[in-house]
Amino acid sequence: MKRIAISQPTYLPWYGYFALIDYVDEFVFLNDVQFDKRSWQSRNYIKTSNDKLLLSANVKTKGKFSQNINEVQLINYDIFSTNHLKSIKLNYKKSKYFDLYFNEIKKIFDKRFDKLQDLNFEIINKINELLGIKKKILFSSELNSNKKNFYKDEYLLEICKKVDAEIYISTIGAKKYLSKSKLFINKNIFIKYFEMNKFVYSQPNGQFVPNLSVLDILFNEGKEALNILRKNFILND
């Protein structure tokens, strides 16, 4: 049975994002819905010697409250990208696999991007490659769906129908509204909800901090990161 996941493209994503991509047959970037500047779409945490640090990409939001994710423009790119690379290097240069992966990440930022979704996609694509994840990735904006005619659950269902999905793997946060919807049942599409176990991995410098950007587990665990994620991936009804 064909499994898909649908999620917004996020910045330096949380490690669970890649456990989800790895699990499904196809992954759809939900890129034609409204951008939320307070979400993970443009920011994420890395580890520091004391706690964690929030890295936020600079985006143009003034007068653009209703813009979609695929419309969001980056601003002050040289400044924030340089600062983020410096912060990553400062906090991870002593990690076991830093030298193996850092230049690959740096090459992405050195390209210069105008749109947030393009930067996010390049990062996600590269992390997939480094972890050894090979999955087909689609964009919701390219599926020729008339999104304006759908409510939230209706649009997710429409995407599932477009790609012939039989099982939709959703983030646990969406259960609040999806569990009340009968649309998927009526179309014989099963919904499963994913989350990650509470787990630890090699993470130097003080107390363990969970739920960081995938960079943390990549720099500290290398290729073993994917095996760790697979062992700690949970599905619920």
Buried (B, 14 or more C-beta within 10 A) or exposed (E): EBBBBBBBBBBBBBBBBBBBBBBBBBBBBBBBBEBEBEEBBBBBBBBBEEEBBEBEBBBBBEEBEEBBBBBBBBEEBEEBBEEBBEBBEEBBEEBEBBEBBBEEBEEBBEEEBEBBBBBBBBBBEBBBEBBEBEBEBBBBBEBEBEBEEBEEBBBBBBBBEBBEBBBBBBBEEBBEEBEEBEBBEEEEBBBBBBBBEEEEBBBEBEEEBBEBBBBBBBBBBBEBBBEBBEEBBEEEE
